[in-house]
């Protein structure tokens, strides 16, 4: 179970991205976070695994207080939290197989990681997952040769190979066409059931949240203003979340900083520490 209690994030500019957010995710459920731009959705996802450091509150995964861990302890804890990024976060010059196997970097020593020397069972499992996500036969292609939908499937495969206790997904469909978006969401929900992994998704498209998730959490101005099932998200609830059309159309400066961080830099600088 993931337990978030009174999570806060205040940036040096004074912007309050999160204001005492509390929620739980457990079992095999798929939970979506919706809300207007600048509501704090991406910040919340990133604070859970401390890619962004929260200012206050706590995050616990199966009883481990993630917010209280040292850097070394955090590296181990991140193995239990698979992350799927909005901009895919693949290493462009590496092959599909190398990108997928990077999900096991936290389980081998530095020398093995540098040589990309992974146990045979990990390689076999990678082939199986690539077939499951619909990109078998592409293992030797470079990541920069793939379409957006294929890249997102590789990102999903990498996270699943990690064998996490939870999948954290940040805007998985924002760079995809509608048809591919539906396919990716269906794949995520199927994997949640098959692997027994709960999924927490930050998503803009309300209709996708309604169709593919078990519960919905609505954020507005960094606060939880709605929790319920898709059936409970009526027009009144939407008005509360989106402030009857008065929601900001542009991100706050704090969230713009989050969105402008380069995925490739994040991978290359921290691929043995934070990204997988």
C-alpha positions as CSV (number, residue, x, y, z in Angstrom):
1,X,0.0,0.0,0.0
2,X,1.1,3.5,-0.8
3,X,0.1,6.0,1.9
4,X,0.5,9.8,1.4
5,X,-0.1,12.0,4.4
6,X,-0.2,15.8,4.4
7,X,2.3,16.1,1.6
8,X,3.6,19.6,1.0
9,X,5.9,21.2,-1.6
10,X,6.9,24.8,-1.4
11,X,9.4,26.1,-4.0
12,X,12.1,28.7,-3.2
13,X,9.9,31.2,-5.1
14,X,7.2,30.7,-2.5
15,X,4.9,28.8,-4.9
16,X,2.9,26.2,-3.0
17,X,2.7,23.2,-5.4
18,X,1.2,20.8,-2.8
19,X,-0.8,21.8,0.3
20,X,-1.3,18.9,2.6
21,X,-2.2,16.1,0.1
22,X,-3.3,12.8,1.6
23,X,-4.4,9.7,-0.3
24,X,-3.9,5.9,-0.4
25,X,-3.3,3.4,-3.3
26,X,-3.4,-0.3,-2.7
27,X,-4.2,-3.7,-4.2
28,X,-4.3,-3.9,-8.0
29,X,-6.3,-0.7,-8.4
30,X,-5.6,2.0,-11.0
31,X,-5.9,5.5,-9.6
32,X,-5.9,8.6,-11.7
33,X,-5.0,12.1,-10.7
34,X,-6.8,14.8,-12.7
35,X,-6.9,18.6,-12.5
36,X,-6.1,21.7,-14.4
37,X,-2.6,22.7,-15.4
38,X,-0.6,23.9,-12.5
39,X,-2.7,21.9,-10.0
40,X,0.3,20.0,-8.7
41,X,-0.2,16.6,-10.4
42,X,3.3,16.1,-11.8
43,X,4.8,17.5,-8.6
44,X,2.8,14.9,-6.6
45,X,4.0,12.0,-8.7
46,X,7.6,13.1,-8.5
47,X,7.5,13.8,-4.7
48,X,6.4,10.2,-4.1
49,X,9.8,8.8,-5.2
50,X,11.6,12.0,-4.3
51,X,12.7,13.0,-7.8
52,X,11.3,16.2,-6.3
53,X,11.9,16.6,-2.6
54,X,8.7,17.3,-0.6
55,X,8.8,20.1,1.9
56,X,6.6,18.4,4.5
57,X,4.4,15.4,5.1
58,X,5.2,11.7,4.5
59,X,5.1,9.0,1.8
60,X,5.1,5.4,2.9
61,X,5.2,2.3,0.7
62,X,4.4,-1.0,2.5
63,X,5.3,0.6,5.8
64,X,8.6,2.2,4.7
65,X,8.6,5.9,5.2
66,X,10.2,7.0,1.9
67,X,10.5,10.6,3.0
68,X,12.7,9.7,5.9
69,X,15.3,7.6,3.9
70,X,18.9,8.4,3.4
71,X,20.2,8.7,-0.2
72,X,21.6,5.2,-0.1
73,X,18.3,3.8,1.4
74,X,16.3,5.8,-1.2
75,X,18.2,4.1,-4.0
76,X,17.1,0.7,-2.8
77,X,13.5,1.9,-2.1
78,X,13.2,3.3,-5.7
79,X,13.5,-0.3,-7.0
80,X,10.0,-0.8,-5.6
81,X,8.6,2.2,-7.5
82,X,8.5,1.9,-11.3
83,X,8.3,5.3,-13.0
84,X,6.8,5.9,-16.5
85,X,7.6,9.4,-17.8
86,X,5.7,11.8,-20.0
87,X,8.6,12.1,-22.4
88,X,9.5,8.4,-22.2
89,X,13.0,9.0,-20.7
90,X,14.7,6.5,-23.0
91,X,18.4,6.7,-23.8
92,X,18.2,7.5,-27.5
93,X,21.5,6.0,-28.5
94,X,20.8,2.6,-26.8
95,X,18.8,-0.2,-28.2
96,X,15.3,-1.2,-27.1
97,X,16.7,-4.2,-25.2
98,X,19.3,-2.0,-23.4
99,X,16.7,0.5,-22.4
100,X,14.4,-2.2,-21.1
101,X,17.2,-4.0,-19.2
102,X,18.0,-0.7,-17.5
103,X,15.0,-1.4,-15.3
104,X,17.3,-4.0,-13.6
105,X,20.2,-1.6,-13.0
106,X,19.4,-1.4,-9.3
107,X,19.9,-5.1,-8.9
108,X,23.4,-5.5,-10.4
109,X,26.7,-4.0,-9.4
110,X,28.3,-1.0,-11.1
111,X,30.6,-3.1,-13.3
112,X,27.8,-5.3,-14.5
113,X,25.7,-2.2,-15.3
114,X,28.4,-0.5,-17.3
115,X,29.0,-3.7,-19.3
116,X,25.3,-4.3,-19.6
117,X,25.9,-7.7,-18.2
118,X,22.5,-8.8,-16.8
119,X,21.5,-12.3,-15.6
120,X,20.0,-14.6,-18.3
121,X,16.7,-14.7,-16.5
122,X,16.4,-10.9,-16.7
123,X,17.1,-11.0,-20.4
124,X,14.5,-13.8,-21.0
125,X,12.0,-11.8,-18.9
126,X,12.7,-8.7,-21.0
127,X,11.9,-10.6,-24.2
128,X,8.6,-11.8,-22.7
129,X,7.6,-8.3,-21.6
130,X,8.5,-6.8,-25.0
131,X,6.2,-9.3,-26.6
132,X,3.5,-8.5,-24.0
133,X,3.6,-4.8,-24.7
134,X,3.4,-5.4,-28.4
135,X,7.0,-4.5,-29.6
136,X,8.6,-7.9,-30.0
137,X,11.2,-8.0,-32.7
138,X,12.4,-4.5,-32.1
139,X,14.9,-5.3,-29.4
140,X,17.9,-4.4,-31.5
141,X,16.5,-1.1,-32.8
142,X,17.8,2.2,-31.4
143,X,15.3,4.1,-29.3
144,X,15.5,7.1,-31.6
145,X,14.1,5.0,-34.4
146,X,10.8,4.4,-32.7
147,X,7.4,6.2,-32.8
148,X,6.0,7.9,-29.8
149,X,3.6,5.0,-29.0
150,X,6.4,2.5,-29.3
151,X,8.6,4.5,-27.0
152,X,5.9,4.6,-24.4
153,X,5.5,0.9,-24.6
154,X,9.3,0.5,-24.1
155,X,9.0,2.8,-21.0
156,X,6.2,0.5,-19.7
157,X,8.3,-2.6,-20.3
158,X,11.3,-1.1,-18.5
159,X,9.2,-0.3,-15.5
160,X,7.5,-3.7,-15.4
161,X,10.9,-5.5,-15.7
162,X,11.9,-3.6,-12.5
163,X,9.3,-5.8,-10.6
164,X,8.1,-2.8,-8.6
165,X,5.4,-2.7,-5.9
166,X,3.7,0.3,-7.6
167,X,3.8,2.0,-11.0
168,X,3.9,5.8,-11.0
169,X,2.9,7.2,-14.3
170,X,3.3,10.8,-15.3
171,X,1.1,11.9,-18.3
172,X,1.6,8.8,-20.4
173,X,-0.6,9.9,-23.2
174,X,0.2,13.6,-23.6
175,X,2.5,13.1,-26.6
176,X,0.3,10.5,-28.3
177,X,-2.5,10.5,-30.7
178,X,-6.0,9.5,-29.4
179,X,-6.0,6.0,-30.7
180,X,-2.5,5.2,-29.3
181,X,-3.6,6.9,-26.0
182,X,-6.4,4.4,-25.6
183,X,-4.1,1.5,-26.4
184,X,-1.5,2.6,-23.8
185,X,-4.1,3.1,-21.1
186,X,-5.6,-0.3,-21.8
187,X,-2.1,-1.8,-21.6
188,X,-1.4,-0.2,-18.3
189,X,-4.7,-1.4,-16.7
190,X,-4.2,-5.0,-18.0
191,X,-0.6,-5.1,-16.6
192,X,-1.9,-3.8,-13.3
193,X,-4.2,-6.9,-13.1
194,X,-1.8,-9.4,-14.6
195,X,1.2,-8.4,-12.4
196,X,-0.8,-7.5,-9.3
197,X,0.7,-4.0,-9.3
198,X,-1.3,-0.9,-8.3
199,X,-0.9,2.1,-10.7
200,X,-1.1,5.8,-9.9
201,X,-1.5,7.9,-13.1
202,X,-1.3,11.7,-13.6
203,X,-3.5,12.3,-16.6
204,X,-5.1,15.3,-18.3
205,X,-7.7,13.5,-20.4
206,X,-10.7,13.0,-18.1
207,X,-12.4,10.6,-20.5
208,X,-9.4,8.2,-20.3
209,X,-9.6,8.4,-16.5
210,X,-13.3,7.6,-16.5
211,X,-12.9,4.6,-18.8
212,X,-9.7,3.0,-17.4
213,X,-9.3,3.8,-13.8
214,X,-10.9,2.5,-10.6
215,X,-10.7,5.7,-8.6
216,X,-10.1,9.3,-9.4
217,X,-8.4,12.0,-7.2
218,X,-9.0,15.6,-8.2
219,X,-6.4,18.2,-7.5
220,X,-6.9,22.0,-7.7
221,X,-4.3,24.5,-6.6
222,X,-2.3,21.8,-4.8
223,X,-5.2,20.5,-2.8
224,X,-7.3,17.3,-3.0
225,X,-10.8,18.5,-3.8
226,X,-12.3,15.2,-5.0
227,X,-11.9,11.5,-4.3
228,X,-14.3,8.9,-5.7
229,X,-15.1,6.4,-8.4
230,X,-15.6,7.4,-12.1
231,X,-19.4,7.1,-11.5
232,X,-19.2,9.8,-8.8
233,X,-17.4,12.3,-11.0
234,X,-20.5,14.2,-12.0
235,X,-20.6,17.8,-13.3
236,X,-20.7,19.3,-9.9
237,X,-17.5,17.4,-9.0
238,X,-15.9,18.5,-12.3
239,X,-16.8,22.1,-11.5
240,X,-15.1,21.9,-8.2
241,X,-11.9,20.5,-9.7
242,X,-11.7,22.8,-12.7
243,X,-13.3,25.8,-10.9
244,X,-16.1,26.2,-13.5
245,X,-13.7,27.3,-16.2
246,X,-11.7,29.7,-14.0
247,X,-8.7,27.3,-13.6
248,X,-5.4,28.5,-14.8
249,X,-4.6,27.6,-18.4
250,X,-0.9,27.9,-17.8
251,X,1.3,26.1,-15.3
252,X,2.6,27.9,-12.3
253,X,6.3,28.8,-12.4
254,X,7.1,25.9,-10.1
255,X,5.5,23.3,-12.4
256,X,7.0,24.9,-15.4
257,X,10.4,24.1,-13.9
258,X,9.4,20.5,-13.4
259,X,8.1,20.2,-17.0
260,X,11.3,21.8,-18.5
261,X,13.7,19.4,-16.9
262,X,15.3,17.3,-19.7
263,X,14.4,13.6,-19.5
264,X,17.7,12.6,-21.2
265,X,19.7,14.4,-18.6
266,X,17.8,12.7,-15.9
267,X,18.6,9.3,-17.3
268,X,22.2,9.8,-18.0
269,X,23.0,11.6,-14.8
270,X,21.1,9.3,-12.5
271,X,20.4,6.0,-14.4
272,X,21.8,4.0,-11.6
273,X,20.2,6.0,-8.8
274,X,16.9,7.7,-9.6
275,X,15.3,6.9,-12.9
276,X,14.7,3.2,-12.7
